[in-house]
Amino acid sequence: MSGVLAGKVALVTGASRGIGAATALALSKAGAHIILVARTSGGLEAVEDQIHASGGTATIAPLDLTDGEALARLVSAIAGRWQALDVLVLNAAQLGTLTPVPHIDVKEWAKTLAINLISQHSLITALDPLLRASTGARVFGLTSSVARNPRAYWGAYGASKAAFENLLLSYAEETRNLSNLKVALIDPGATATQMRAKAFPGEDPATIKAPDVVGSRIAALASEDFETGYFERIG
């Protein structure tokens, strides 16, 4: 497929639905080959079908990002097929239970941190050589306003996202003068996703923007130049 990202390879996590799926489709329309990562095979296959129907190409990789061995196999397969990774979209996340800080369930919070923070570090670590091999890699981390503006009952999720932001911005500083890699944090704002519906069950999804708006903006940024450590709130 032709486009500004023709010949590029992009990996999107949480790609089976919502913002992840929309971003994968938008990147594909821009010409990139998409590696679709999520836990559910059925959802990934549906997104892959949409990409193929629009003339794009994709590879599905069903896996749990907290499974270190599965992640290692994925990275080995990517390195065996491509010389570089040009776009990485760190979108996968878990909301967890919204509850007062003293009531946070330790086991659930550990799982939230494993998905929202530790697995993100694992991905960056494993994919760093392939990102640096790109002529101009772009790394996008999906975040939330609660990472910077604490909100009652959102402590567990907000803390995980605040730590994720710090981790990603530290990576941006470490690579600033060593490669053409650029890092950006994206706060999608109010978007009609399953996670949003869980957090705001009485909200009419028709009153907020669709995931396509976020996906299109990320795809546009993937071909633009910006200062590493860039932050953007969409909508």
Secondary structure per residue as TSV (DSSP state, phi and psi in degrees):
chain	resnum	aa	ss	phi	psi
A	1	M	-	360.0	136.9
A	2	S	-	-81.3	164.5
A	3	G	S	148.0	172.7
A	4	V	T	-66.5	-19.3
A	5	L	T	-109.1	18.6
A	6	A	T	-58.3	132.8
A	7	G	T	86.2	-5.0
A	8	K	-	-91.7	157.2
A	9	V	E	-119.5	130.8
A	10	A	E	-126.4	139.9
A	11	L	E	-116.2	128.8
A	12	V	E	-124.1	124.6
A	13	T	E	-93.7	158.2
A	14	G	S	61.0	37.1
A	15	A	T	-88.3	4.5
A	16	S	T	-83.3	-13.6
A	17	R	S	-165.4	175.3
A	18	G	H	57.5	-139.4
A	19	I	H	-63.2	-37.5
A	20	G	H	-61.6	-47.0
A	21	A	H	-64.3	-43.3
A	22	A	H	-63.9	-39.4
A	23	T	H	-67.5	-41.6
A	24	A	H	-59.4	-45.0
A	25	L	H	-63.5	-42.1
A	26	A	H	-66.9	-41.2
A	27	L	H	-64.9	-37.1
A	28	S	H	-64.5	-42.9
A	29	K	H	-63.9	-24.5
A	30	A	T	-83.0	-2.9
A	31	G	T	111.3	-6.8
A	32	A	-	-77.9	151.5
A	33	H	E	-85.1	133.1
A	34	I	E	-109.6	129.8
A	35	I	E	-97.8	112.6
A	36	L	E	-94.6	120.3
A	37	V	E	-121.5	129.0
A	38	A	E	-170.8	173.0
A	39	R	S	-81.6	-26.6
A	40	T	-	-99.8	116.9
A	41	S	H	-63.2	-41.9
A	42	G	H	-59.5	-45.2
A	43	G	H	-64.6	-40.3
A	44	L	H	-64.8	-41.0
A	45	E	H	-63.5	-37.1
A	46	A	H	-65.0	-42.0
A	47	V	H	-68.1	-40.2
A	48	E	H	-59.4	-42.1
A	49	D	H	-61.3	-41.1
A	50	Q	H	-64.3	-40.2
A	51	I	H	-64.5	-45.6
A	52	H	H	-63.5	-38.5
A	53	A	H	-63.6	-28.5
A	54	S	T	-92.2	6.0
A	55	G	T	93.1	7.7
A	56	G	-	-95.6	-177.7
A	57	T	-	-130.7	148.4
A	58	A	E	-154.4	158.3
A	59	T	E	-128.5	129.7
A	60	I	E	-95.2	144.7
A	61	A	E	-138.8	84.7
A	62	P	E	-72.4	118.6
A	63	L	-	-164.2	159.6
A	64	D	-	-90.7	118.7
A	65	L	T	-64.2	-16.2
A	66	T	T	-86.4	-2.2
A	67	D	-	-90.2	100.4
A	68	G	H	-59.8	-38.8
A	69	E	H	-68.4	-41.1
A	70	A	H	-65.1	-39.5
A	71	L	H	-64.4	-41.2
A	72	A	H	-62.3	-40.2
A	73	R	H	-64.9	-39.7
A	74	L	H	-62.2	-49.0
A	75	V	H	-62.7	-39.0
A	76	S	H	-62.2	-40.9
A	77	A	H	-66.4	-39.9
A	78	I	H	-64.3	-47.6
A	79	A	H	-63.5	-29.0
A	80	G	H	-75.4	-17.9
A	81	R	H	-109.1	-34.4
A	82	W	-	-125.8	151.2
A	83	Q	S	-85.2	-18.2
A	84	A	-	-154.7	160.3
A	85	L	-	-116.1	125.1
A	86	D	-	-96.8	-29.6
A	87	V	E	-138.6	130.9
A	88	L	E	-125.6	122.3
A	89	V	E	-113.5	108.3
A	90	L	E	-90.8	89.4
A	91	N	-	-110.2	-29.7
A	92	A	-	-58.8	135.7
A	93	A	-	-161.9	161.0
A	94	Q	-	-122.2	134.0
A	95	L	-	-75.9	-45.0
A	96	G	-	76.4	-174.4
A	97	T	-	-85.4	132.3
A	98	L	-	-83.2	115.7
A	99	T	-	-157.5	158.4
A	100	P	-	-58.8	149.2
A	101	V	G	-52.3	-44.2
A	102	P	G	-65.9	-14.7
A	103	H	G	-101.5	2.6
A	104	I	-	-61.3	127.1
A	105	D	-	-76.3	121.7
A	106	V	H	-61.6	-41.0
A	107	K	H	-66.2	-41.6
A	108	E	H	-67.9	-38.9
A	109	W	H	-65.2	-37.3
A	110	A	H	-60.3	-39.4
A	111	K	H	-68.6	-40.2
A	112	T	H	-61.3	-45.2
A	113	L	H	-64.7	-37.0
A	114	A	I	-61.5	-40.2
A	115	I	I	-81.8	-48.0
A	116	N	I	-80.0	-19.5
A	117	L	I	-128.5	-58.4
A	118	I	I	-67.0	-41.7
A	119	S	H	-67.2	-29.5
A	120	Q	H	-66.1	-41.4
A	121	H	H	-62.9	-41.6
A	122	S	H	-61.1	-41.8
A	123	L	H	-64.3	-47.3
A	124	I	H	-60.3	-45.0
A	125	T	H	-60.8	-47.4
A	126	A	H	-69.8	-34.2
A	127	L	H	-96.4	-6.1
A	128	D	H	-52.9	-46.2
A	129	P	H	-60.4	-39.2
A	130	L	H	-71.0	-34.7
A	131	L	H	-67.3	-43.0
A	132	R	H	-68.5	-23.6
A	133	A	H	-75.8	-15.4
A	134	S	S	-73.7	153.4
A	135	T	S	-74.9	-14.3
A	136	G	S	-174.0	65.9
A	137	A	-	-66.8	151.7
A	138	R	E	-126.6	128.3
A	139	V	E	-117.2	123.1
A	140	F	E	-115.8	127.6
A	141	G	E	-112.7	123.4
A	142	L	E	-82.3	125.7
A	143	T	-	-125.6	-163.5
A	144	S	-	-147.1	153.5
A	145	S	G	-62.0	-25.5
A	146	V	G	-71.9	-10.7
A	147	A	G	-69.4	-31.4
A	148	R	T	-109.2	-22.0
A	149	N	S	-128.1	88.6
A	150	P	-	-54.1	142.4
A	151	R	-	-131.4	140.4
A	152	A	T	-53.5	135.0
A	153	Y	T	77.8	-5.3
A	154	W	-	-103.7	16.7
A	155	G	H	-57.6	-44.9
A	156	A	H	-65.4	-50.5
A	157	Y	H	-66.1	-44.7
A	158	G	H	-60.8	-41.7
A	159	A	H	-63.6	-39.9
A	160	S	H	-64.8	-38.5
A	161	K	H	-74.8	-34.6
A	162	A	H	-63.1	-43.5
A	163	A	H	-65.1	-39.7
A	164	F	H	-61.5	-43.4
A	165	E	H	-60.2	-45.7
A	166	N	H	-62.4	-42.6
A	167	L	H	-60.2	-47.2
A	168	L	H	-69.6	-38.7
A	169	L	H	-69.6	-31.7
A	170	S	H	-64.4	-41.8
A	171	Y	H	-62.2	-38.7
A	172	A	H	-60.0	-44.1
A	173	E	H	-68.4	-37.1
A	174	E	H	-67.5	-29.1
A	175	T	H	-103.0	-1.0
A	176	R	T	-52.4	-48.2
A	177	N	T	-106.4	11.4
A	178	L	T	-111.9	-12.2
A	179	S	S	-161.2	177.8
A	180	N	S	-90.9	10.5
A	181	L	-	-67.2	135.3
A	182	K	E	-124.1	138.9
A	183	V	E	-115.4	139.0
A	184	A	E	-138.6	141.3
A	185	L	E	-100.2	131.8
A	186	I	E	-120.2	119.2
A	187	D	E	-99.3	109.0
A	188	P	-	-70.9	-14.2
A	189	G	-	67.9	-167.7
A	190	A	S	-65.1	114.1
A	191	T	B	-136.8	141.6
A	192	A	-	-74.8	87.1
A	193	T	-	-126.8	167.9
A	194	Q	H	-63.6	-37.6
A	195	M	H	-63.8	-42.5
A	196	R	H	-61.8	-42.2
A	197	A	H	-63.8	-34.8
A	198	K	H	-68.4	-38.5
A	199	A	H	-76.7	-33.0
A	200	F	-	-129.1	73.4
A	201	P	T	-62.8	-21.8
A	202	G	T	-92.9	0.2
A	203	E	-	-80.9	138.4
A	204	D	-	-82.4	114.2
A	205	P	G	-60.9	-20.5
A	206	A	G	-70.7	-14.7
A	207	T	G	-90.1	-4.7
A	208	I	S	-124.4	167.2
A	209	K	B	-71.9	155.2
A	210	A	-	-81.6	156.4
A	211	P	H	-56.9	-27.0
A	212	D	H	-56.8	-33.9
A	213	V	H	-63.1	-43.8
A	214	V	H	-68.0	-46.0
A	215	G	H	-59.1	-42.2
A	216	S	H	-64.7	-38.1
A	217	R	H	-68.6	-41.0
A	218	I	H	-63.7	-42.8
A	219	A	H	-61.9	-37.6
A	220	A	H	-65.9	-44.6
A	221	L	H	-62.9	-30.1
A	222	A	T	-62.0	-21.9
A	223	S	T	-109.5	7.3
A	224	E	S	-106.2	162.1
A	225	D	-	-96.6	139.6
A	226	F	-	-154.6	161.3
A	227	E	-	-71.2	131.1
A	228	T	T	-60.5	143.5
A	229	G	T	89.3	10.8
A	230	Y	E	-61.8	143.4
A	231	F	E	-127.4	136.6
A	232	E	E	-143.4	132.9
A	233	R	E	-101.9	127.8
A	234	I	-	-97.1	118.3
A	235	G	-	80.8	360.0
